[in-house]
């Protein structure tokens, strides 16, 4: 089975283009690394999920610390997994998911 890894233009991801060890590892393990063009996060399908996470769990919040924020994120993921067909969630994901 071939595995595809999509890397956006976040600078640490771009270093994989310059480091031959990454390419060697990918070739040896039947992995293809694909890079999205600059300013095209909409091509990365996971971005729509992050948009929904920000909308439902993070926007307008001021968490006391990382532990509290992590708890809110975990609660959102549990809710999302149980309500994948929820029309509010679907509307946010569909708006962000243009690819």
C-alpha positions, 0 to 999 in steps of 0.5 A, a space after each residue: 500500500 502506498 501512503 501519501 503525506 501532504 505537507 503545506 508551506 509551513 517552513 519545517 515541512 519545506 525542510 524535507 525538500 532539502 534533506 535527502 534523508 527524508 526522500 530516501 526514507 520515503 522511497 524505501 517505505 513506499 511513501 509519497 510526499 506532496 507539497 501544497 503551493 504557497 497560500 493554498 491551505 484550502 487544498 489540504 482537506 484536513 484544514 476544513 476540520 481545523 476550521 470547524 475546531 476553531 469555530 466550535 471550540 476556540 473562537 471567543 475563548 480565553 483558556 486559563 492554560 493548555 490543560 483547560 484548552 486541551 480539555 475543550 479540544 478533546 470534548 469537541 472531538 468527542 462531540 464531532 465524532 458522535 455528531 458527524 452528520 450534524 447540520 451545523 458542523 456540516 455547514 462549517 466544514 462545507 464552507 471551508 472545504 472548497 477543494 
